Amino acid sequence: GLKWAGEHKELLDEYIQGITVILNSWVLTKLANFVLSVLKPPQPTKICRDEAEAIAFLWAKCQTARSWGGSGKDAPRRGKTASTVRASPEGVGVGV
């Protein structure tokens, strides 16, 4: 888990654009939110109660491909726009 993520941080920061987790349990939702508040992933992250909420969050927060890499809280590359993502019900396309 965390060891692997630490070893692959650069790739994860480059390719993961947003994170949603769908949980039915109120207790697990609270626990996951606590863990996220401690770990503070750079990508937009949300714990959702259903798939519609998760998709709406990703549509709202992940319309632009970004490089989340770098080290430290204020890394110069954090959130740097890499390209624009065009998404529609027919599919997703990436343009520069």
PDB file as gemmi writes it, atoms N, CA and C in Angstrom:
CRYST1    1.000    1.000    1.000  90.00  90.00  90.00 P 1                      
ATOM      1  N   GLY A   1       0.766  -1.194   0.000  1.00  0.00           N  
ATOM      2  CA  GLY A   1       0.000   0.000   0.000  1.00  0.00           C  
ATOM      3  C   GLY A   1       0.817   1.273   0.000  1.00  0.00           C  
ATOM      4  N   LEU A   2       1.092   1.801   1.191  1.00  0.00           N  
ATOM      5  CA  LEU A   2       1.770   3.096   1.294  1.00  0.00           C  
ATOM      6  C   LEU A   2       3.215   3.026   0.825  1.00  0.00           C  
ATOM      7  N   LYS A   3       3.892   1.897   1.078  1.00  0.00           N  
ATOM      8  CA  LYS A   3       5.278   1.751   0.621  1.00  0.00           C  
ATOM      9  C   LYS A   3       5.331   1.793  -0.909  1.00  0.00           C  
ATOM     10  N   TRP A   4       4.443   1.035  -1.542  1.00  0.00           N  
ATOM     11  CA  TRP A   4       4.391   1.020  -3.007  1.00  0.00           C  
ATOM     12  C   TRP A   4       4.077   2.409  -3.542  1.00  0.00           C  
ATOM     13  N   ALA A   5       3.117   3.088  -2.927  1.00  0.00           N  
ATOM     14  CA  ALA A   5       2.750   4.436  -3.373  1.00  0.00           C  
ATOM     15  C   ALA A   5       3.934   5.378  -3.252  1.00  0.00           C  
ATOM     16  N   GLY A   6       4.687   5.271  -2.172  1.00  0.00           N  
ATOM     17  CA  GLY A   6       5.868   6.115  -2.001  1.00  0.00           C  
ATOM     18  C   GLY A   6       6.926   5.839  -3.060  1.00  0.00           C  
ATOM     19  N   GLU A   7       7.099   4.584  -3.409  1.00  0.00           N  
ATOM     20  CA  GLU A   7       8.082   4.200  -4.427  1.00  0.00           C  
ATOM     21  C   GLU A   7       7.664   4.644  -5.827  1.00  0.00           C  
ATOM     22  N   HIS A   8       6.369   4.826  -6.060  1.00  0.00           N  
ATOM     23  CA  HIS A   8       5.855   5.184  -7.382  1.00  0.00           C  
ATOM     24  C   HIS A   8       5.212   6.569  -7.403  1.00  0.00           C  
ATOM     25  N   LYS A   9       5.604   7.422  -6.458  1.00  0.00           N  
ATOM     26  CA  LYS A   9       4.991   8.732  -6.303  1.00  0.00           C  
ATOM     27  C   LYS A   9       5.026   9.561  -7.580  1.00  0.00           C  
ATOM     28  N   GLU A  10       6.152   9.593  -8.258  1.00  0.00           N  
ATOM     29  CA  GLU A  10       6.273  10.409  -9.467  1.00  0.00           C  
ATOM     30  C   GLU A  10       5.254   9.993 -10.534  1.00  0.00           C  
ATOM     31  N   LEU A  11       5.129   8.691 -10.768  1.00  0.00           N  
ATOM     32  CA  LEU A  11       4.165   8.214 -11.767  1.00  0.00           C  
ATOM     33  C   LEU A  11       2.730   8.474 -11.333  1.00  0.00           C  
ATOM     34  N   LEU A  12       2.440   8.242 -10.063  1.00  0.00           N  
ATOM     35  CA  LEU A  12       1.088   8.489  -9.557  1.00  0.00           C  
ATOM     36  C   LEU A  12       0.728   9.968  -9.688  1.00  0.00           C  
ATOM     37  N   ASP A  13       1.659  10.858  -9.332  1.00  0.00           N  
ATOM     38  CA  ASP A  13       1.400  12.292  -9.425  1.00  0.00           C  
ATOM     39  C   ASP A  13       1.213  12.738 -10.871  1.00  0.00           C  
ATOM     40  N   GLU A  14       1.884  12.067 -11.789  1.00  0.00           N  
ATOM     41  CA  GLU A  14       1.789  12.441 -13.198  1.00  0.00           C  
ATOM     42  C   GLU A  14       0.491  11.960 -13.844  1.00  0.00           C  
ATOM     43  N   TYR A  15       0.018  10.765 -13.467  1.00  0.00           N  
ATOM     44  CA  TYR A  15      -1.076  10.148 -14.216  1.00  0.00           C  
ATOM     45  C   TYR A  15      -2.432  10.102 -13.512  1.00  0.00           C  
ATOM     46  N   ILE A  16      -2.491  10.238 -12.208  1.00  0.00           N  
ATOM     47  CA  ILE A  16      -3.789  10.232 -11.521  1.00  0.00           C  
ATOM     48  C   ILE A  16      -4.318  11.657 -11.479  1.00  0.00           C  
ATOM     49  N   GLN A  17      -5.500  11.865 -12.031  1.00  0.00           N  
ATOM     50  CA  GLN A  17      -6.073  13.207 -12.118  1.00  0.00           C  
ATOM     51  C   GLN A  17      -7.075  13.499 -11.014  1.00  0.00           C  
ATOM     52  N   GLY A  18      -7.682  12.494 -10.460  1.00  0.00           N  
ATOM     53  CA  GLY A  18      -8.654  12.670  -9.392  1.00  0.00           C  
ATOM     54  C   GLY A  18      -8.962  11.324  -8.772  1.00  0.00           C  
ATOM     55  N   ILE A  19      -9.417  11.352  -7.525  1.00  0.00           N  
ATOM     56  CA  ILE A  19      -9.692  10.121  -6.806  1.00  0.00           C  
ATOM     57  C   ILE A  19     -11.078  10.215  -6.184  1.00  0.00           C  
ATOM     58  N   THR A  20     -11.903   9.224  -6.455  1.00  0.00           N  
ATOM     59  CA  THR A  20     -13.175   9.106  -5.739  1.00  0.00           C  
ATOM     60  C   THR A  20     -13.266   7.692  -5.183  1.00  0.00           C  
ATOM     61  N   VAL A  21     -13.866   7.600  -4.024  1.00  0.00           N  
ATOM     62  CA  VAL A  21     -14.118   6.312  -3.387  1.00  0.00           C  
ATOM     63  C   VAL A  21     -15.590   6.288  -3.019  1.00  0.00           C  
ATOM     64  N   ILE A  22     -16.272   5.225  -3.393  1.00  0.00           N  
ATOM     65  CA  ILE A  22     -17.696   5.090  -3.078  1.00  0.00           C  
ATOM     66  C   ILE A  22     -17.833   4.132  -1.896  1.00  0.00           C  
ATOM     67  N   LEU A  23     -18.421   4.637  -0.818  1.00  0.00           N  
ATOM     68  CA  LEU A  23     -18.628   3.840   0.388  1.00  0.00           C  
ATOM     69  C   LEU A  23     -20.078   3.943   0.826  1.00  0.00           C  
ATOM     70  N   ASN A  24     -20.654   2.827   1.232  1.00  0.00           N  
ATOM     71  CA  ASN A  24     -22.024   2.816   1.735  1.00  0.00           C  
ATOM     72  C   ASN A  24     -22.080   3.049   3.237  1.00  0.00           C  
ATOM     73  N   SER A  25     -21.011   2.720   3.921  1.00  0.00           N  
ATOM     74  CA  SER A  25     -20.990   2.786   5.377  1.00  0.00           C  
ATOM     75  C   SER A  25     -20.648   4.190   5.863  1.00  0.00           C  
ATOM     76  N   TRP A  26     -21.477   4.721   6.755  1.00  0.00           N  
ATOM     77  CA  TRP A  26     -21.229   6.031   7.341  1.00  0.00           C  
ATOM     78  C   TRP A  26     -19.935   6.015   8.146  1.00  0.00           C  
ATOM     79  N   VAL A  27     -19.674   4.924   8.883  1.00  0.00           N  
ATOM     80  CA  VAL A  27     -18.471   4.801   9.706  1.00  0.00           C  
ATOM     81  C   VAL A  27     -17.228   4.782   8.825  1.00  0.00           C  
ATOM     82  N   LEU A  28     -17.255   3.986   7.757  1.00  0.00           N  
ATOM     83  CA  LEU A  28     -16.099   3.929   6.854  1.00  0.00           C  
ATOM     84  C   LEU A  28     -15.874   5.261   6.148  1.00  0.00           C  
ATOM     85  N   THR A  29     -16.957   5.966   5.824  1.00  0.00           N  
ATOM     86  CA  THR A  29     -16.831   7.277   5.196  1.00  0.00           C  
ATOM     87  C   THR A  29     -16.092   8.237   6.118  1.00  0.00           C  
ATOM     88  N   LYS A  30     -16.468   8.258   7.390  1.00  0.00           N  
ATOM     89  CA  LYS A  30     -15.795   9.131   8.367  1.00  0.00           C  
ATOM     90  C   LYS A  30     -14.324   8.740   8.514  1.00  0.00           C  
ATOM     91  N   LEU A  31     -14.053   7.441   8.591  1.00  0.00           N  
ATOM     92  CA  LEU A  31     -12.676   6.965   8.720  1.00  0.00           C  
ATOM     93  C   LEU A  31     -11.853   7.336   7.491  1.00  0.00           C  
ATOM     94  N   ALA A  32     -12.404   7.140   6.304  1.00  0.00           N  
ATOM     95  CA  ALA A  32     -11.687   7.478   5.070  1.00  0.00           C  
ATOM     96  C   ALA A  32     -11.422   8.974   4.983  1.00  0.00           C  
ATOM     97  N   ASN A  33     -12.387   9.800   5.370  1.00  0.00           N  
ATOM     98  CA  ASN A  33     -12.162  11.246   5.363  1.00  0.00           C  
ATOM     99  C   ASN A  33     -11.054  11.643   6.337  1.00  0.00           C  
ATOM    100  N   PHE A  34     -10.983  10.974   7.482  1.00  0.00           N  
ATOM    101  CA  PHE A  34      -9.902  11.238   8.430  1.00  0.00           C  
ATOM    102  C   PHE A  34      -8.548  10.877   7.809  1.00  0.00           C  
ATOM    103  N   VAL A  35      -8.466   9.697   7.195  1.00  0.00           N  
ATOM    104  CA  VAL A  35      -7.214   9.265   6.564  1.00  0.00           C  
ATOM    105  C   VAL A  35      -6.798  10.258   5.479  1.00  0.00           C  
ATOM    106  N   LEU A  36      -7.747  10.703   4.666  1.00  0.00           N  
ATOM    107  CA  LEU A  36      -7.434  11.677   3.618  1.00  0.00           C  
ATOM    108  C   LEU A  36      -6.964  13.003   4.204  1.00  0.00           C  
ATOM    109  N   SER A  37      -7.516  13.403   5.331  1.00  0.00           N  
ATOM    110  CA  SER A  37      -7.088  14.657   5.950  1.00  0.00           C  
ATOM    111  C   SER A  37      -5.657  14.563   6.467  1.00  0.00           C  
ATOM    112  N   VAL A  38      -5.222  13.358   6.805  1.00  0.00           N  
ATOM    113  CA  VAL A  38      -3.843  13.154   7.263  1.00  0.00           C  
ATOM    114  C   VAL A  38      -2.892  13.033   6.071  1.00  0.00           C  
ATOM    115  N   LEU A  39      -3.267  12.232   5.080  1.00  0.00           N  
ATOM    116  CA  LEU A  39      -2.382  11.979   3.935  1.00  0.00           C  
ATOM    117  C   LEU A  39      -2.329  13.143   2.950  1.00  0.00           C  
ATOM    118  N   LYS A  40      -3.413  13.876   2.790  1.00  0.00           N  
ATOM    119  CA  LYS A  40      -3.507  15.038   1.906  1.00  0.00           C  
ATOM    120  C   LYS A  40      -2.968  14.776   0.490  1.00  0.00           C  
ATOM    121  N   PRO A  41      -3.632  13.917  -0.262  1.00  0.00           N  
ATOM    122  CA  PRO A  41      -3.187  13.702  -1.650  1.00  0.00           C  
ATOM    123  C   PRO A  41      -3.308  14.998  -2.445  1.00  0.00           C  
ATOM    124  N   PRO A  42      -2.384  15.252  -3.378  1.00  0.00           N  
ATOM    125  CA  PRO A  42      -2.423  16.506  -4.141  1.00  0.00           C  
ATOM    126  C   PRO A  42      -3.588  16.568  -5.128  1.00  0.00           C  
ATOM    127  N   GLN A  43      -4.025  15.424  -5.615  1.00  0.00           N  
ATOM    128  CA  GLN A  43      -5.125  15.386  -6.569  1.00  0.00           C  
ATOM    129  C   GLN A  43      -6.456  15.646  -5.859  1.00  0.00           C  
ATOM    130  N   PRO A  44      -7.453  16.162  -6.606  1.00  0.00           N  
ATOM    131  CA  PRO A  44      -8.792  16.300  -6.021  1.00  0.00           C  
ATOM    132  C   PRO A  44      -9.297  14.930  -5.563  1.00  0.00           C  
ATOM    133  N   THR A  45      -9.801  14.867  -4.336  1.00  0.00           N  
ATOM    134  CA  THR A  45     -10.202  13.599  -3.737  1.00  0.00           C  
ATOM    135  C   THR A  45     -11.534  13.770  -3.019  1.00  0.00           C  
ATOM    136  N   LYS A  46     -12.413  12.773  -3.163  1.00  0.00           N  
ATOM    137  CA  LYS A  46     -13.721  12.842  -2.500  1.00  0.00           C  
ATOM    138  C   LYS A  46     -14.217  11.444  -2.164  1.00  0.00           C  
ATOM    139  N   ILE A  47     -14.770  11.306  -0.972  1.00  0.00           N  
ATOM    140  CA  ILE A  47     -15.457  10.090  -0.567  1.00  0.00           C  
ATOM    141  C   ILE A  47     -16.932  10.310  -0.889  1.00  0.00           C  
ATOM    142  N   CYS A  48     -17.515   9.414  -1.675  1.00  0.00           N  
ATOM    143  CA  CYS A  48     -18.894   9.584  -2.157  1.00  0.00           C  
ATOM    144  C   CYS A  48     -19.789   8.469  -1.635  1.00  0.00           C  
ATOM    145  N   ARG A  49     -21.071   8.737  -1.652  1.00  0.00           N  
ATOM    146  CA  ARG A  49     -22.057   7.744  -1.216  1.00  0.00           C  
ATOM    147  C   ARG A  49     -22.613   6.932  -2.388  1.00  0.00           C  
ATOM    148  N   ASP A  50     -22.475   7.449  -3.633  1.00  0.00           N  
ATOM    149  CA  ASP A  50     -22.978   6.702  -4.786  1.00  0.00           C  
ATOM    150  C   ASP A  50     -22.203   7.094  -6.039  1.00  0.00           C  
ATOM    151  N   GLU A  51     -22.413   6.321  -7.094  1.00  0.00           N  
ATOM    152  CA  GLU A  51     -21.679   6.512  -8.342  1.00  0.00           C  
ATOM    153  C   GLU A  51     -21.989   7.859  -8.995  1.00  0.00           C  
ATOM    154  N   ALA A  52     -23.230   8.305  -8.952  1.00  0.00           N  
ATOM    155  CA  ALA A  52     -23.595   9.587  -9.564  1.00  0.00           C  
ATOM    156  C   ALA A  52     -22.834  10.740  -8.915  1.00  0.00           C  
ATOM    157  N   GLU A  53     -22.717  10.719  -7.595  1.00  0.00           N  
ATOM    158  CA  GLU A  53     -21.971  11.761  -6.884  1.00  0.00           C  
ATOM    159  C   GLU A  53     -20.494  11.714  -7.269  1.00  0.00           C  
ATOM    160  N   ALA A  54     -19.923  10.515  -7.397  1.00  0.00           N  
ATOM    161  CA  ALA A  54     -18.519  10.363  -7.774  1.00  0.00           C  
ATOM    162  C   ALA A  54     -18.259  10.903  -9.176  1.00  0.00           C  
ATOM    163  N   ILE A  55     -19.128  10.559 -10.108  1.00  0.00           N  
ATOM    164  CA  ILE A  55     -18.960  11.025 -11.490  1.00  0.00           C  
ATOM    165  C   ILE A  55     -19.119  12.540 -11.574  1.00  0.00           C  
ATOM    166  N   ALA A  56     -20.087  13.090 -10.865  1.00  0.00           N  
ATOM    167  CA  ALA A  56     -20.279  14.546 -10.863  1.00  0.00           C  
ATOM    168  C   ALA A  56     -19.040  15.253 -10.319  1.00  0.00           C  
ATOM    169  N   PHE A  57     -18.442  14.715  -9.253  1.00  0.00           N  
ATOM    170  CA  PHE A  57     -17.221  15.306  -8.687  1.00  0.00           C  
ATOM    171  C   PHE A  57     -16.089  15.280  -9.702  1.00  0.00           C  
ATOM    172  N   LEU A  58     -15.875  14.128 -10.342  1.00  0.00           N  
ATOM    173  CA  LEU A  58     -14.788  14.023 -11.317  1.00  0.00           C  
ATOM    174  C   LEU A  58     -15.011  14.944 -12.510  1.00  0.00           C  
ATOM    175  N   TRP A  59     -16.244  15.063 -12.985  1.00  0.00           N  
ATOM    176  CA  TRP A  59     -16.545  15.981 -14.088  1.00  0.00           C  
ATOM    177  C   TRP A  59     -16.241  17.422 -13.677  1.00  0.00           C  
ATOM    178  N   ALA A  60     -16.562  17.768 -12.437  1.00  0.00           N  
ATOM    179  CA  ALA A  60     -16.355  19.142 -11.968  1.00  0.00           C  
ATOM    180  C   ALA A  60     -14.890  19.451 -11.703  1.00  0.00           C  
ATOM    181  N   LYS A  61     -14.116  18.493 -11.232  1.00  0.00           N  
ATOM    182  CA  LYS A  61     -12.743  18.757 -10.784  1.00  0.00           C  
ATOM    183  C   LYS A  61     -11.650  18.298 -11.729  1.00  0.00           C  
ATOM    184  N   CYS A  62     -11.970  17.472 -12.725  1.00  0.00           N  
ATOM    185  CA  CYS A  62     -10.911  16.841 -13.521  1.00  0.00           C  
ATOM    186  C   CYS A  62     -11.081  17.085 -15.011  1.00  0.00           C  
ATOM    187  N   GLN A  63     -11.470  18.276 -15.410  1.00  0.00           N  
ATOM    188  CA  GLN A  63     -11.637  18.588 -16.828  1.00  0.00           C  
ATOM    189  C   GLN A  63     -10.322  18.972 -17.500  1.00  0.00           C  
ATOM    190  N   THR A  64      -9.290  19.247 -16.712  1.00  0.00           N  
ATOM    191  CA  THR A  64      -7.983  19.611 -17.252  1.00  0.00           C  
ATOM    192  C   THR A  64      -6.947  18.630 -16.742  1.00  0.00           C  
ATOM    193  N   ALA A  65      -6.191  18.026 -17.654  1.00  0.00           N  
ATOM    194  CA  ALA A  65      -5.107  17.125 -17.243  1.00  0.00           C  
ATOM    195  C   ALA A  65      -4.014  17.962 -16.601  1.00  0.00           C  
ATOM    196  N   ARG A  66      -3.549  17.544 -15.448  1.00  0.00           N  
ATOM    197  CA  ARG A  66      -2.525  18.289 -14.720  1.00  0.00           C  
ATOM    198  C   ARG A  66      -1.415  17.356 -14.274  1.00  0.00           C  
ATOM    199  N   SER A  67      -0.233  17.921 -14.080  1.00  0.00           N  
ATOM    200  CA  SER A  67       0.876  17.201 -13.482  1.00  0.00           C  
ATOM    201  C   SER A  67       0.924  17.608 -12.018  1.00  0.00           C  
ATOM    202  N   TRP A  68       0.696  16.658 -11.115  1.00  0.00           N  
ATOM    203  CA  TRP A  68       0.658  16.940  -9.685  1.00  0.00           C  
ATOM    204  C   TRP A  68       2.001  16.666  -9.040  1.00  0.00           C  
ATOM    205  N   GLY A  69       3.044  16.431  -9.835  1.00  0.00           N  
ATOM    206  CA  GLY A  69       4.350  16.051  -9.313  1.00  0.00           C  
ATOM    207  C   GLY A  69       5.048  17.159  -8.563  1.00  0.00           C  
ATOM    208  N   GLY A  70       6.218  16.827  -8.070  1.00  0.00           N  
ATOM    209  CA  GLY A  70       7.012  17.765  -7.289  1.00  0.00           C  
ATOM    210  C   GLY A  70       7.053  17.312  -5.851  1.00  0.00           C  
ATOM    211  N   SER A  71       7.875  17.973  -5.084  1.00  0.00           N  
ATOM    212  CA  SER A  71       7.957  17.600  -3.677  1.00  0.00           C  
ATOM    213  C   SER A  71       7.621  18.797  -2.813  1.00  0.00           C  
ATOM    214  N   GLY A  72       7.080  18.530  -1.682  1.00  0.00           N  
ATOM    215  CA  GLY A  72       6.731  19.602  -0.761  1.00  0.00           C  
ATOM    216  C   GLY A  72       5.370  20.189  -1.050  1.00  0.00           C  
ATOM    217  N   LYS A  73       4.839  20.882  -0.061  1.00  0.00           N  
ATOM    218  CA  LYS A  73       3.486  21.427  -0.145  1.00  0.00           C  
ATOM    219  C   LYS A  73       3.320  22.431  -1.280  1.00  0.00           C  
ATOM    220  N   ASP A  74       4.341  23.236  -1.553  1.00  0.00           N  
ATOM    221  CA  ASP A  74       4.228  24.305  -2.548  1.00  0.00           C  
ATOM    222  C   ASP A  74       5.115  24.056  -3.761  1.00  0.00           C  
ATOM    223  N   ALA A  75       5.188  22.809  -4.198  1.00  0.00           N  
ATOM    224  CA  ALA A  75       6.031  22.469  -5.341  1.00  0.00           C  
ATOM    225  C   ALA A  75       5.614  23.260  -6.573  1.00  0.00           C  
ATOM    226  N   PRO A  76       6.581  23.741  -7.366  1.00  0.00           N  
ATOM    227  CA  PRO A  76       6.243  24.574  -8.517  1.00  0.00           C  
ATOM    228  C   PRO A  76       5.406  23.875  -9.572  1.00  0.00           C  
ATOM    229  N   ARG A  77       5.472  22.543  -9.699  1.00  0.00           N  
ATOM    230  CA  ARG A  77       4.710  21.844 -10.730  1.00  0.00           C  
ATOM    231  C   ARG A  77       3.311  21.490 -10.277  1.00  0.00           C  
ATOM    232  N   ARG A  78       3.021  21.611  -9.001  1.00  0.00           N  
ATOM    233  CA  ARG A  78       1.731  21.153  -8.486  1.00  0.00           C  
ATOM    234  C   ARG A  78       0.590  21.834  -9.219  1.00  0.00           C  
ATOM    235  N   GLY A  79      -0.240  21.029  -9.837  1.00  0.00           N  
ATOM    236  CA  GLY A  79      -1.412  21.549 -10.516  1.00  0.00           C  
ATOM    237  C   GLY A  79      -1.107  22.223 -11.840  1.00  0.00           C  
ATOM    238  N   LYS A  80       0.104  22.084 -12.356  1.00  0.00           N  
ATOM    239  CA  LYS A  80       0.463  22.696 -13.635  1.00  0.00           C  
ATOM    240  C   LYS A  80      -0.337  22.042 -14.749  1.00  0.00           C  
ATOM    241  N   THR A  81      -0.956  22.847 -15.583  1.00  0.00           N  
ATOM    242  CA  THR A  81      -1.761  22.318 -16.670  1.00  0.00           C  
ATOM    243  C   THR A  81      -0.863  21.669 -17.713  1.00  0.00           C  
ATOM    244  N   ALA A  82      -1.161  20.420 -18.027  1.00  0.00           N  
ATOM    245  CA  ALA A  82      -0.409  19.695 -19.046  1.00  0.00           C  
ATOM    246  C   ALA A  82      -1.148  19.730 -20.372  1.00  0.00           C  
ATOM    247  N   SER A  83      -2.442  19.577 -20.346  1.00  0.00           N  
ATOM    248  CA  SER A  83      -3.257  19.609 -21.554  1.00  0.00           C  
ATOM    249  C   SER A  83      -4.709  19.717 -21.138  1.00  0.00           C  
ATOM    250  N   THR A  84      -5.546  19.963 -22.092  1.00  0.00           N  
ATOM    251  CA  THR A  84      -6.972  20.066 -21.800  1.00  0.00           C  
ATOM    252  C   THR A  84      -7.655  18.753 -22.121  1.00  0.00           C  
ATOM    253  N   VAL A  85      -8.534  18.333 -21.264  1.00  0.00           N  
ATOM    254  CA  VAL A  85      -9.285  17.097 -21.479  1.00  0.00           C  
ATOM    255  C   VAL A  85     -10.674  17.470 -21.970  1.00  0.00           C  
ATOM    256  N   ARG A  86     -11.061  16.896 -23.092  1.00  0.00           N  
ATOM    257  CA  ARG A  86     -12.417  17.083 -23.606  1.00  0.00           C  
ATOM    258  C   ARG A  86     -13.171  15.794 -23.343  1.00  0.00           C  
ATOM    259  N   ALA A  87     -14.212  15.884 -22.583  1.00  0.00           N  
ATOM    260  CA  ALA A  87     -14.967  14.674 -22.251  1.00  0.00           C  
ATOM    261  C   ALA A  87     -16.430  14.873 -22.610  1.00  0.00           C  
ATOM    262  N   SER A  88     -17.026  13.803 -23.070  1.00  0.00           N  
ATOM    263  CA  SER A  88     -18.449  13.805 -23.399  1.00  0.00           C  
ATOM    264  C   SER A  88     -18.953  12.386 -23.191  1.00  0.00           C  
ATOM    265  N   PRO A  89     -20.244  12.183 -23.220  1.00  0.00           N  
ATOM    266  CA  PRO A  89     -20.756  10.814 -23.066  1.00  0.00           C  
ATOM    267  C   PRO A  89     -20.224   9.853 -24.129  1.00  0.00           C  
ATOM    268  N   GLU A  90     -19.775  10.374 -25.271  1.00  0.00           N  
ATOM    269  CA  GLU A  90     -19.253   9.517 -26.335  1.00  0.00           C  
ATOM    270  C   GLU A  90     -17.814   9.082 -26.072  1.00  0.00           C  
ATOM    271  N   GLY A  91     -17.100   9.770 -25.182  1.00  0.00           N  
ATOM    272  CA  GLY A  91     -15.722   9.406 -24.911  1.00  0.00           C  
ATOM    273  C   GLY A  91     -14.936  10.580 -24.391  1.00  0.00           C  
ATOM    274  N   VAL A  92     -13.655  10.342 -24.144  1.00  0.00           N  
ATOM    275  CA  VAL A  92     -12.746  11.351 -23.611  1.00  0.00           C  
ATOM    276  C   VAL A  92     -11.616  11.534 -24.600  1.00  0.00           C  
ATOM    277  N   GLY A  93     -11.278  12.791 -24.866  1.00  0.00           N  
ATOM    278  CA  GLY A  93     -10.149  13.096 -25.738  1.00  0.00           C  
ATOM    279  C   GLY A  93      -9.222  14.081 -25.068  1.00  0.00           C  
ATOM    280  N   VAL A  94      -7.948  14.028 -25.391  1.00  0.00           N  
ATOM    281  CA  VAL A  94      -6.960  14.935 -24.794  1.00  0.00           C  
ATOM    282  C   VAL A  94      -6.365  15.781 -25.906  1.00  0.00           C  
ATOM    283  N   GLY A  95      -6.326  17.074 -25.676  1.00  0.00           N  
ATOM    284  CA  GLY A  95      -5.708  18.005 -26.609  1.00  0.00           C  
ATOM    285  C   GLY A  95      -4.709  18.879 -25.895  1.00  0.00           C  
ATOM    286  N   VAL A  96      -3.813  19.475 -26.662  1.00  0.00           N  
ATOM    287  CA  VAL A  96      -2.779  20.331 -26.059  1.00  0.00           C  
ATOM    288  C   VAL A  96      -3.200  21.774 -26.148  1.00  0.00           C  
TER     289      VAL A  96                                                      
END                                                                             
